[in-house]
Amino acid sequence: MSSAKAGKAPEKITNQDEVQEAAQIERFTPQEEETLVKESNEQKAQANKLFGSSRYSEAIGQYDKALSSCPNYLDYEIAVLRSNISACHLKLEDWKAAVEAATASLECLDRLEPKNTEKEEKAGDDDGIVEIEGEGDEVEKELANLKLNDERKEDIRRIRAKTLMRRAKAKLEQGGWGNLSGAEEDYKELSKMSNLPVQDRKVVQNALSSLPPRINAAKEMEMGEMMGKLKELGNGLLKPFGLSTDMFKMQKDEATGGYSMQFGQGK
């Protein structure tokens, strides 16, 4: 069947009008939604087979079809698909696309469960105890809902961990001061997660140990390149006045990493 999405998940709500608009997002009927999710899941299953056969470009196309079928207010389902697309781009060594897909996935997960939710739950004073009200069937229904909510939270955190690992690896491979710093931030977040497999935790620990000198080296190199370009620009501006940047001495402040300029008469 041809599918159409309902509504558009808001990226950022900045005023009252947007709040009201977000509250009025059009949704499919339960029957329509069930049909679309089923179609999306079938396409995802085909994509998973393609991925397993190392046909990563084809898998991306099939995951895109699954995204087109999935109602775009279903953040969890979309997050999983985006994360899988990121995994395909990693295999293809398209680091930039892998970062973009992983970031889109994490944005969906953040709408479902902000980053600090798990930390707040652990810091709570209720020791995880929830009061159940009602009797008989009502109690059973409420317990079932609580179980589903807990399972979904675990699923969200599992996908978040996988996606952060994928984005961190892609940033690491891209290299450069900004990307390496971003990878370090992702690995620091991962180091605080309690659901990491042992192998992933080793990867995180090794990365956090090896990244600082790489970041500093990349920073120094990019700063040097920037200073070279500034010098070239400065010489162009100073030449009409019989001056050059060689008449100015740049001194680095080792404490702050900044530079100061001193004028000296050239020979």
Disulfide bonds with the S-S distance in Angstrom:
none
